[in-house]
Amino acid sequence: MAASFEPEETAPRVGLFVTCLVDLFRPSVGFAAAKLLQDAGCSVEVPVAQTCCGQPAHNSGDRAEAVLAAQNTIEAFEEFDYVVAPSGTCAGMLKVHYPALLADQPGWAARARNLAAKVHELTSFLVDVLGQKSSPARFDGVVTYHDACAGLRELGVQGQPRALLKSVEGLDLIEMRAPEMCCGSCVRHPASSAPIARSKTDNVKATDVRLLLAGDLGCLMDMAGRLRREGSNIEVRHVAEVLAGMLDAPPIGSRNAIAFKRTA
């Protein structure tokens, strides 16, 4: 995904960090994020040089690969006024972990800190930086919202998406039990993650909503898969898609979503 969206020369220049999962599995989230930013008055660019943020390597202990990914990201994004990601996980990697990861790298430590100061998760940027208080979108239905771990615990993303969702005409937001509980997406530790995932989807289903939302595609894909295996009809989408009014793509995890991705 590579594009440029420029409303006017004086607009804040935003580099959109698309994320690997969005690029590979759900490009509609990237386009929704770009639309939200552009509608908020930003000049939006998607650097073609961007790759993975390096979190998989970092979490696996492959420091050398994580450092290379971080350096590439810094070079691709440091020229922008802001760096925005539709993912608290990736934004957290850039903002929280890059300065520590590159602290002992000559010439890179300061650049990592400078980049970190510009990085924001999408809804946090819209609300906390741009001061957006409402969304012009419309969605007729009842939804619930999952707080992804990194966005909540590393970046403090919690009230921002809810504030925007509550302004959407026709939308009714119902809180599930323990919305801050992890979705359980850890394939390396199935014995401990499976019970967490089961508790999460039980909480989602107990709300009897039409739609589950979150701001992190990794969590959404995991929960969508489990809900489908459990026979639930609850649909799953990224919050950006609802806020941007871009609902043409089928729900995440549905059979139609797979066909849509292949033909898009």
C-alpha positions in Angstrom: 0.0 0.0 0.0 1.5 3.3 -1.1 -0.4 6.5 -1.5 -0.4 10.3 -0.8 -3.4 12.3 0.5 -2.7 16.0 0.5 -5.6 18.4 1.4 -3.5 21.5 1.6 0.1 22.7 1.9 -0.3 24.0 5.5 -1.8 20.8 6.8 0.1 18.7 9.4 2.2 16.2 7.5 1.4 12.7 8.7 3.3 9.6 7.9 0.9 6.6 8.1 2.5 3.5 9.5 0.2 1.0 7.8 1.4 -2.2 9.7 2.1 -5.6 8.3 -1.2 -7.1 9.1 -3.2 -4.3 7.6 -1.1 -4.3 4.4 -1.3 -8.1 4.0 -4.8 -8.9 5.4 -7.0 -5.8 5.7 -6.0 -2.9 3.5 -9.4 -1.4 4.1 -8.2 -0.4 7.6 -5.3 1.5 6.1 -7.6 3.4 3.7 -10.0 4.1 6.5 -7.2 5.5 8.6 -6.0 7.7 5.7 -9.5 9.0 5.2 -9.9 9.8 8.9 -6.7 11.7 9.0 -7.4 13.6 5.7 -10.9 14.5 6.8 -9.3 15.9 10.0 -7.1 18.2 7.9 -3.9 16.3 7.6 -1.6 15.7 4.7 -1.2 12.0 4.7 1.6 10.0 3.1 2.4 6.3 3.1 6.2 5.8 2.7 6.9 2.9 0.4 10.1 2.1 2.3 8.3 1.1 5.5 8.4 -2.5 6.6 7.6 -4.4 9.8 8.1 -2.4 13.0 10.3 -5.2 14.3 8.1 -6.3 17.2 8.0 -10.0 16.2 11.8 -10.1 16.2 12.0 -8.0 19.4 9.6 -10.3 21.2 11.4 -13.4 20.0 14.8 -12.2 21.2 16.2 -11.5 17.8 17.7 -8.1 18.7 19.8 -7.8 15.5 16.8 -8.0 13.2 14.7 -5.8 15.5 17.4 -3.1 15.4 17.5 -3.2 11.6 13.7 -2.9 11.4 13.8 0.1 13.8 16.5 1.8 11.8 14.6 1.4 8.6 11.4 2.7 10.1 13.2 5.8 11.5 14.8 6.6 8.1 11.4 6.2 6.4 9.4 8.3 8.9 11.6 10.9 10.7 10.9 13.7 8.2 7.1 13.8 9.1 5.5 16.1 11.6 3.6 13.1 13.1 3.7 9.3 12.7 0.3 7.6 13.1 -0.6 3.9 13.2 -4.0 2.2 13.3 -2.5 -0.2 15.9 -1.5 0.4 19.5 0.9 -2.6 19.2 3.0 -1.1 16.4 2.7 2.4 17.7 3.9 1.1 21.1 6.9 -0.5 19.5 7.9 2.8 17.8 7.1 5.0 20.7 8.1 2.9 23.8 10.6 0.3 22.7 12.7 2.0 19.9 14.4 4.4 22.3 15.5 1.5 24.6 16.3 -0.8 21.7 18.6 1.8 20.1 20.0 3.4 23.2 23.4 2.0 22.7 23.5 2.5 18.9 25.8 5.5 18.0 23.9 8.0 16.0 20.6 6.3 16.4 19.6 6.9 20.0 18.6 10.5 19.5 16.9 9.8 16.3 14.8 7.0 18.0 13.8 9.5 20.8 12.9 12.1 18.2 10.7 9.7 16.3 9.1 8.4 19.4 7.9 11.9 20.3 6.0 12.1 17.0 4.3 8.6 17.2 0.6 8.2 18.0 -2.1 5.5 17.8 -4.8 6.6 15.4 -7.7 7.4 17.7 -5.4 9.0 20.3 -4.0 11.2 17.6 -7.5 12.3 16.4 -8.7 13.1 19.9 -5.6 14.1 21.9 -3.6 15.9 19.3 -6.1 17.2 16.8 -8.9 17.7 19.3 -11.5 15.8 17.4 -14.6 15.3 19.5 -17.0 13.6 17.1 -17.4 11.5 14.0 -19.8 12.3 11.1 -20.2 8.6 10.4 -23.4 6.6 10.8 -23.8 3.0 12.0 -27.1 1.4 12.9 -26.4 -1.3 15.5 -25.0 -2.2 18.9 -21.3 -2.7 19.3 -18.8 -3.5 22.0 -15.1 -2.5 22.2 -12.0 -4.5 23.2 -9.0 -2.7 24.7 -5.9 -4.1 23.1 -3.0 -4.7 25.5 -0.3 -2.5 24.1 -2.5 0.4 23.2 -4.0 0.5 26.7 -1.0 -0.3 28.8 1.8 1.4 26.8 -0.1 4.3 25.3 -3.1 4.9 27.4 -5.6 4.4 24.6 -9.0 3.7 26.2 -11.3 6.7 26.3 -10.4 8.1 22.9 -12.0 5.4 20.6 -15.1 5.3 22.9 -15.5 9.1 22.7 -15.5 9.0 18.9 -17.8 5.9 18.7 -20.4 7.4 21.0 -20.7 10.3 18.6 -21.5 8.0 15.6 -25.2 8.4 14.7 -27.2 5.3 15.3 -24.4 3.4 17.1 -25.1 2.0 20.6 -21.9 1.1 22.6 -22.3 -1.6 25.2 -19.3 -2.4 27.4 -18.4 -6.1 27.8 -17.2 -7.5 31.1 -13.4 -6.8 31.5 -12.9 -5.1 28.2 -9.2 -4.5 29.1 -8.6 -8.3 29.4 -6.1 -9.7 26.9 -7.6 -11.5 23.9 -5.2 -14.4 24.4 -3.5 -14.2 21.1 -0.2 -16.0 21.9 0.4 -19.0 19.7 3.7 -19.9 21.5 1.9 -20.6 24.8 -1.4 -22.2 23.9 -1.9 -23.8 27.3 -2.1 -20.4 29.0 -3.5 -18.4 26.1 -6.4 -20.6 25.2 -8.3 -20.2 28.5 -7.8 -16.4 28.2 -9.1 -16.4 24.7 -12.1 -18.4 25.7 -13.0 -16.1 28.5 -12.6 -13.1 26.2 -15.1 -14.4 23.6 -17.5 -15.5 26.4 -17.5 -11.9 27.5 -18.1 -10.6 24.0 -21.0 -13.0 23.4 -22.6 -12.2 26.7 -23.2 -8.6 25.5 -25.4 -9.9 22.7 -24.1 -7.2 20.3 -24.0 -7.2 16.5 -20.4 -6.1 16.2 -17.0 -6.3 18.0 -14.6 -3.5 17.5 -11.0 -2.9 18.5 -8.0 -0.8 17.3 -5.5 -3.6 16.7 -5.9 -6.0 13.8 -3.9 -8.8 15.5 -6.5 -9.0 18.3 -9.3 -8.7 15.9 -8.2 -11.5 13.7 -7.6 -13.8 16.7 -11.0 -13.0 18.2 -12.8 -13.2 14.9 -11.4 -16.7 14.2 -12.4 -17.9 17.7 -15.9 -16.5 17.5 -16.4 -18.1 14.1 -15.2 -21.5 15.4 -17.6 -21.2 18.3 -20.5 -20.6 15.9 -21.1 -17.0 16.9 -22.7 -14.6 14.4 -21.0 -11.5 15.9 -19.1 -9.6 13.3 -15.7 -8.1 13.8 -14.2 -4.9 12.4 -11.5 -2.4 13.1 -12.7 0.8 14.7 -11.3 2.9 11.9 -13.7 1.3 9.4 -16.7 2.3 11.4 -15.5 5.8 12.2 -14.7 6.4 8.5 -17.9 5.0 7.3 -16.0 2.5 5.1 -17.9 -0.8 5.5 -17.7 -2.2 2.0 -15.2 -4.9 3.1 -16.8 -8.0 4.6 -16.3 -8.5 8.4 -12.9 -9.8 9.5 -12.7 -13.6 9.6 -15.8 -14.2 7.4 -15.6 -16.4 4.3 -16.5 -13.3 2.2 -13.6 -11.5 3.7 -11.2 -14.1 2.3 -12.7 -13.9 -1.1 -12.8 -10.0 -0.9 -9.0 -9.9 -0.1 -8.2 -12.2 -3.1 -10.1 -10.0 -5.6 -9.3 -6.6 -4.2 
